[in-house]
Amino acid sequence: MATWDDVASVVGELPLTEERAPHEWRIGKKLIAWERPLRASDHQALTALGIEPPQGDILGVRVADEGVKFALIADEPAVYFTTPHFDGYPAVLVRMAAIEELELRELILEAWLTQAPKRLVQEFLDRSR
């Protein structure tokens, strides 16, 4: 089970990231991870689809594209999901109580790699080798 402190710790290890608002992490102006409580419309949409709306803390995370989003959801539906609000948008929702810290770390790193400037990504990858 991951916590908001785990998210902050992982994001804090990545260059040029900041928490501009509580539970909202960015690189520059680009979101990489954020708290995303379900809205009434999300509950209604999920219920209409026959899906039980999740309880507890929910993290939104940017992904490279919708293919990645749907692959994550297909591979681990107990951890990842989406709502109609995110149709056409490359982000996945994460049940915080269901994700392990290592998986969270990998997901946030991928979000950062997707959103960070290309030169910074290359420098980061070169240092990581």
N, C-alpha and C positions, 0 to 999 in steps of 0.2 A: 504494500500500500504506500503510495507516494503522498507527500504532504506539500503544502505551499512552500515551506522552507526548502524542500528538496528541489522544487522548480527554481526558486531564487538562487540556490547554490549552483545548479547546473548552468543557468543563464549567466550568472556572475562570473563564471570561468571563461566566457566567450568574449572576444574583443569587441569593444565599442557598443556593448549592450547596456541598457538602462531600464529601470522600472519607473516609468513616468507617472504612473498612478498605481495604487495598490493592486497587485496581481495583474499587471499589464506590462509586458516586457517587449521592448523594441530594439532594433538596430537602426539608428537614424529615425526616420519617420515610419519605418515598416514594422508592423506587428510580427512577432514570432510566436508568442504564447500569451494567453490571457484567460482570466476567469470568465466563464460563460454560463451563468445560471440559466436554467430553462425558463422561458417565458410562458404565459398562459397559452399563446398561440402554438408554441412548441409542443406543449402537453396535448393540446387538441389534435394537432397534426399527427403526432406519434400514436395517440389512442385510435384515431381514425384508420391508421395503417395496421392496427392490431399489435402495436408495440407498447410494452409497459414503459412509461417514462422513467428514466433512472432517478434514483435518489442520491443525495450527497453532492459533494463538490465536483464540478465539471470544468475541465481545462480545454480551451480551444487552442489548436496548434496549426500553424501554417504548414502545408505540405507542398511538394513540387508541382503536383497537378492532381486532377480528379482521379486519374488512374491509380495513383498512390493511395489516395483517400479510400477508394472503394476496395483496393487490395487489403489495406489494413482492416477495414470493417469485415470483409469476407474471412480473413484469416483469424481474427480475434473479436467476434461480435460482443463478447462479454466485456471487452475493454473499450473498443472504439465504436462510435456511431455518428450519425449526422441527423439533421433535421431539414425540412424543406427550405428553411431560411438560408441554408448554405448550398442549395442547388446552384451549380455553376461556379462555385467558389472553391479554390484549393485549400480547404481547411478540414480538419477532423476534430470531433469532440471526443474527449477522453474521460472515462469514469476514474477519478483519482483513486478511489478505493480499490480498483481492480488492476492498476498498472504497477509493475515492479520498477524499482529505482533504475536498474540498468536499461530497461526498455524506455523509460522516460528520458534518460540521458541520451540515448540514440535518437529518439524522436525529436528532441529539442535541438540537438546538434544538426540534424538534417534540416530543420526549420531555419536555423541560423545560416547554414550553407546555401539554402534557397534564397534567402533575403539579403545576405551580406554582399557588398560590392565584390566583383570578380577578383580584383587584385588582392583584396584582403583575404578572400577565400584561398587564393593560391599561396599567399604568404603563410597562412595558418596551416594549410596542408603540407607545405614544405617543412615547416618547423615540427610537425607531428610525425614525420617519417623517421 
